[in-house]
């Protein structure tokens, strides 16, 4: 089970379905509401944000287990690992005092609430038929089976953002509306 002290919701799909594209479209809709959003992205094939020849790259190559780089506007901590970190481990590194929720791209095999992105034209099977932690399906066409879940229009980011807000902050949203 995923342990997070703040609301968390994932976006899962087969490769090249548009997870990042959807997140890029809904993030401004959520931050415009005043929410501070963290994103955790799964990169199962690896990545490197560093560049050969840079001092930080040289320090890592020389054996630094962790390299922390800071500037006037941002900082990043690079940690060398011997095995892939799970979502719980990554969530421990997020400063929950500075965010209201976490959106996760990927980690489809981890047990936490997720929205499945589905594009019928790609010909894949639905993930939600085998994953009880999927809470909704966002699609750009008809589904092959009725998932007995909310179905969102993948091409309407406002609709997806409203669902995310209701799912993550439902009781707080209702309380805020009642107090107005």
TAVENWO-V767098 format. One record per pair of residues at least 24 apart in sequence whose C-alpha atoms are under 8 Angstrom apart, sorted by sequence separation. I is the first residue (numbers start at 0). GAP is how many residues later the second one is. If there is no record, write none. Layout:
I_GAP + I_GAP
This chain:
119_24 + 116_37 + 39_50 + 39_51 + 37_56 + 37_61 + 35_62 + 36_62 + 37_62 + 39_62 + 41_62 + 35_63 + 36_63 + 37_63 + 38_63 + 39_63 + 40_63 + 41_63 + 34_64 + 35_64 + 36_64 + 37_64 + 38_64 + 39_64 + 40_64 + 41_64 + 34_65 + 35_65 + 36_65 + 37_65 + 38_65 + 39_65 + 40_65 + 41_65 + 34_66 + 36_66 + 38_66 + 100_67 + 3_84 + 1_85 + 2_85 + 19_85 + 1_86 + 18_86 + 3_87 + 5_90 + 4_91 + 10_92 + 6_93 + 7_93 + 8_93 + 9_93 + 10_93 + 11_93 + 12_93 + 5_94 + 6_94 + 7_94 + 8_94 + 9_94 + 10_94 + 11_94 + 5_95 + 6_95 + 7_95 + 8_95 + 9_95 + 10_95 + 11_95 + 12_95 + 5_96 + 7_96 + 9_96 + 11_96 + 9_97 + 10_97 + 18_98 + 17_99 + 16_100 + 16_101 + 9_102 + 11_102 + 16_102 + 8_103 + 9_103 + 10_103 + 11_103 + 12_103 + 7_104 + 8_104 + 9_104 + 10_104 + 11_104 + 12_104 + 7_105 + 8_105 + 9_105 + 10_105 + 11_105 + 12_105 + 8_106 + 10_106 + 1_108 + 0_109 + 1_109 + 0_110 + 1_110 + 13_110 + 0_111 + 12_114 + 28_129 + 25_131 + 29_131 + 21_132 + 24_132 + 25_132 + 28_132 + 25_134 + 21_135 + 25_135 + 29_135 + 8_155 + 8_159 + 7_160 + 6_161 + 6_162
